[in-house]
């Protein structure tokens, strides 16, 4: 291996969780890096702010694990979350997820009938849902929710959509019992890269999610260049050779991107290997915050709403689990609304979106809720909330998941991997991928904890697939 002073640096595009983790791991391996951040703030999606009235808002996943906090060196800043739960609004009734679904005889009978019937390999997400969960749960819950967050018909989605769903019934039972016994919000379905157990539970950092990254930022601070958008990743002879930043071409030994994959064909020059990525779609979303007096409006922390008459498909009351996110005696509801850039939802004024969500909430909980309404807490719109696994490019997506097709080019993070993964999996998968980068530039790869798997979570129980269509999706 060349002395570090003689090596060209590795360019990292983006200073979010994935980019900073990559930089720290490569530096630990003795490799030079430069992190290029286009914006004025570090942290990417892990950002938080508090308004003048004391309500706290996150741009990113609300729930993280103590294991991730420990790995990032931020455990001392975190509070333990004592409770977390989900519910489903099904035919006008609230069903606890996942176990409450087992008390619906119609869902169970449909699942059993499906399991006893011969079935072909599913060709779409719709077929996968029906084959895995039974027609009743598929039609009433799984398909409406999948279509709401993807913006596409389930018949057009690839069966791989099911890869984001959670553990089976036996593992869920174990984790739920562990949560009750321990008095902590034990993680269930938040990591596929590392085992989930009674010792892995939700925490929240004092001061917001951005505090999680402060130890990593301190470690790599000299390598970060703020307000430095990467204009081009230059490929010569099939290999990454340089990056162009503010008109300056900088020779590099490799490039690691956290950018949305459909952006890569626009910024990578010298090859057409990435052209197929231009067709990849992300689901735009609007996240609307409403403030209320009192607490516990929802039956639990998160409510899934597979009702096609509603414009939102998920509502989260984070103060149920983390009461410090709202002033005492008040609460905050966050609504997920799927949309398209430029459509009615996207263009709607914030106050009109707030009224739309309030009206829908009153249809569920009654008009008396209006008396508790304290006003809107703001709206966030993002054009790239969730990756959409369309069948039309599924083969290209699978190839990209293995390799970018360009030597020395790596794509990491939720947007960069085009994957339904949450913060902890982003961390472990990034560590594992850095072994590949180190091997490429000449460092001997080391075993990565991210390569571990929780095979114990697999269940052969007849009903194991019945309760898995509602695994948590990240807030964007």
HELIX and SHEET records of a PDB file:
HELIX    1   1 UNK A    4  UNK A    6  5                                   3    
HELIX    2   2 UNK A   17  UNK A   28  1                                  12    
HELIX    3   3 UNK A   66  UNK A   71  1                                   6    
HELIX    4   4 UNK A   75  UNK A   77  5                                   3    
HELIX    5   5 UNK A   99  UNK A  103  5                                   5    
HELIX    6   6 UNK A  105  UNK A  115  1                                  11    
HELIX    7   7 UNK A  125  UNK A  133  1                                   9    
HELIX    8   8 UNK A  135  UNK A  137  1                                   3    
HELIX    9   9 UNK A  138  UNK A  142  3                                   5    
HELIX   10  10 UNK A  143  UNK A  150  1                                   8    
HELIX   11  11 UNK A  154  UNK A  156  5                                   3    
HELIX   12  12 UNK A  159  UNK A  164  5                                   6    
HELIX   13  13 UNK A  169  UNK A  182  1                                  14    
HELIX   14  14 UNK A  209  UNK A  213  5                                   5    
HELIX   15  15 UNK A  214  UNK A  220  1                                   7    
HELIX   16  16 UNK A  221  UNK A  223  5                                   3    
HELIX   17  17 UNK A  261  UNK A  267  1                                   7    
HELIX   18  18 UNK A  275  UNK A  279  5                                   5    
HELIX   19  19 UNK A  318  UNK A  320  5                                   3    
HELIX   20  20 UNK A  323  UNK A  325  5                                   3    
HELIX   21  21 UNK A  344  UNK A  347  1                                   4    
HELIX   22  22 UNK A  350  UNK A  365  1                                  16    
HELIX   23  23 UNK A  367  UNK A  372  5                                   6    
HELIX   24  24 UNK A  391  UNK A  393  5                                   3    
HELIX   25  25 UNK A  394  UNK A  402  1                                   9    
HELIX   26  26 UNK A  413  UNK A  417  1                                   5    
HELIX   27  27 UNK A  423  UNK A  441  1                                  19    
HELIX   28  28 UNK A  449  UNK A  451  5                                   3    
HELIX   29  29 UNK A  455  UNK A  457  5                                   3    
SHEET    1   A 5 UNK A 224  UNK A 225  0                                        
SHEET    2   A 5 UNK A  33  UNK A  36  1                                        
SHEET    3   A 5 UNK A  10  UNK A  13  1                                        
SHEET    4   A 5 UNK A 254  UNK A 257  1                                        
SHEET    5   A 5 UNK A 409  UNK A 411  1                                        
SHEET    1   B 2 UNK A  47  UNK A  50  0                                        
SHEET    2   B 2 UNK A  56  UNK A  59 -1                                        
SHEET    1   C 3 UNK A  64  UNK A  65  0                                        
SHEET    2   C 3 UNK A 202  UNK A 205 -1                                        
SHEET    3   C 3 UNK A  78  UNK A  80 -1                                        
SHEET    1   D 7 UNK A  93  UNK A  97  0                                        
SHEET    2   D 7 UNK A  86  UNK A  90 -1                                        
SHEET    3   D 7 UNK A 302  UNK A 305  1                                        
SHEET    4   D 7 UNK A 314  UNK A 316 -1                                        
SHEET    5   D 7 UNK A 330  UNK A 339 -1                                        
SHEET    6   D 7 UNK A 281  UNK A 293 -1                                        
SHEET    7   D 7 UNK A 373  UNK A 388 -1                                        
SHEET    1   E 4 UNK A 248  UNK A 251  0                                        
SHEET    2   E 4 UNK A 239  UNK A 245 -1                                        
SHEET    3   E 4 UNK A 230  UNK A 236 -1                                        
SHEET    4   E 4 UNK A 268  UNK A 269  1                                        
END                                                                             
